[in-house]
Amino acid sequence: MVAGNVEVLEGGIQTTVQDYPGRPGMRAQGFFPAGAMDHFAHRAANLVVGNQPSAATLEVTLGNVALRFETGATVAVCGAPVAVSVDGEALPLWEGRRLEAGSELRIGISEGPGFRMYVAVAGGIDVPSVLGSRSTYTMGALGGLDGRALRTGDRFPLGTESGDAASGGGWRFRESARPPYAREWEIEALRGPQASPDFLTEQDMATFFGRTWRVDRNSNRTGVRLEPQLFQWARSSGGIAGGHPSNILDNSYPVGAVNVNGDLPVILGPDGPTAGGFLCAATVVHAAFWKLGQLRPVGDTVRFREVTIEEAVELDRELDARLTGTSLEQV
Amino acid sequence: MGATASAVIERQPAREGKPGIAYRYAGDRAVLVEYGEMEFDLTLNFFVLAVNDALGTWPLEGLVETAPGFRSILVSYDPLQLSVDELLDHLHAVHESLEAEREITLPSRLVRLPVAFDDSQTRQAVERYIHSIRKDAPNCEGGTNVDYIARYNGLADREELYEAVLGTEQWTAFIGFFPGLPFMFPLDPRDAVVVPKYNPTRTWTPEGALGLGGPCWAIYPVESAGGYQLIGRTLPIYDLAARNAAFRESPLLLRAGDRIRFHRVEEQELLELWDDVHADRYPYSVEEGTLDVGAYLEWLPQVADEAGKRRRLREQAATAAPVP
């Protein structure tokens, strides 16, 4: 149990403490990094309240969250469109506001487009750092609040405010710098590590990048499940690794890999398995990874757009450039 | 994208006693480095661990982490600090610096762990599966996976299976999937056993369960879902709360390159050992040591005939066994 000045009145569907970039450096010990699934909205929310991008926020899935602040605090909510109120008065998304002691922040249920919201508080959510990060890692049951999602009655403390102008509230993230949310997503990816010609055919790769994929309802932080696809495969079987041609000798998976389990592609999320024996046909690039956090199970669709390594790095630079003070304006 | 799009960045042929190498894009923040062919050859894993050790001692700005697999290493990097070409130059230099496979000596600890075969917890996992997931799974007949594993491998009875588990040191090829989970393979090929995985997977497995999937053994570090056939249970191998001295430096007991030697205990004794572990009364048996790859490769031919004979029996039995 963690004591603190913020009380959870309503924990919602799945609300976890997340920071950025989570817990890198522990893959060889079986830990995926965890961290904010939409790292753009997380970083934007921190920027708006004067925090470092690494500060811990609350990652709210779909919504229905209520918090009571026993001390004054500056908050911002960024992400999927949703009704947010402070003591009954509307608080626009992407905007930092100073709350008085005793205020209640309420987040409704998001109708989309998008699926997750990030609540940043000036000073950050100050739960203990576990193995180098405050991020909740559901698979290892660690980090955040006892390694689990928030529940009614939980409390957590806040860190010390930066003293940056934005930490007093009254700043917003410019509309022009916000990413577009959609029901039909285009997600940039690099082919591989296991693609054509050795594992899949050219036709398979054309199908992979050409078709539209529906997002399955059983999608979460461990992975976004798509729909089955009967590939041609370049091999008749997985050989010694197993009967199905999607089998390979077990290897480490990159974050954002499109992992083909038999006929079912699953995009590995921040809490995914670190290793396994299925091939990965493509990998979502870092600059597009945030979109995985906004995919709405049931209804949303995905198309993958193939990019080169040079384009991927350029996209990353552009994204970082948008997450600076130039994207802030006074309310 | 034009015809130049390829997941393979570069290939190097095998030479000077070192395996061939393929460098593959794994997104824009990692490169998957693969060694040799897709063969079940532990020598490839020895080479992987030697490369991984060398990478750990050759610092490079922008290199984030390395994670071994059976015959590959996933190298994560920050492309804003380090280009993929610079990363490959670094990897080439590390590969150049290494000795041929036969010349390698790896640090390798010997870890001794007790195992209780067909214990009540693993039987409970099987029972739950029969009741809630699949009634007619051939691998769960009799409320246990043990008889199925024995039958699939053409072994006369459970005792022969247990002897295979106890008769060899298990090589920890890498850690992954869950925090702290070892992927282990028998160093003595005469004791190899193979089995298909669950279909569909199980929703509950007890902590410390010892399972087999394909040719690979694993210990479940936490209560979890799983797909490996269960044979019994050993001690905790992961403890964030560090209730035992073995977990004070790291929450993981095991690391890649460890050799595991199991010894048999009855379930009652295992349960007492669990209490002792949590009360910090049990000292885990961990001995520093090395694996001399050359000596190992020289020994292999001595057991090759016997291993081949057993493999043929196994393959024959497998064709007659139902698949889950």
Interface residues (C-beta under 8 A of the other chain):
Chain A: P24 G25 M26 R27 A28 Q29 G30 F31 V130 L131 M139 G140 A141 L142 A189 L190 R191 G192 P193 Q194 A195 S196 D198 G239 I240 A241 G242 I248 L249 D250 N251 S252 Y253 P254 V255 G256 A257 P273 T274 A275 G276 G277 C280 T283 V284 V285 H286 A287 E306 T308 I309 A312 V313 D316 R317 D320
Chain B: M1 A5 S6 A7 V8 R24 Y25 A26 G27 D28 R29 A30 L32 E34 M38 E39 F40 N52 V64 E65 T66 A67 P68 G69 F70 R71 S72 I73 L74 S76 P79 L80 V84 F174 I175 G176 F177 F178 P179 G180 L181 F183 G214 P215 C216 P221 V222 L240 S250 P251 L252 R255 A256
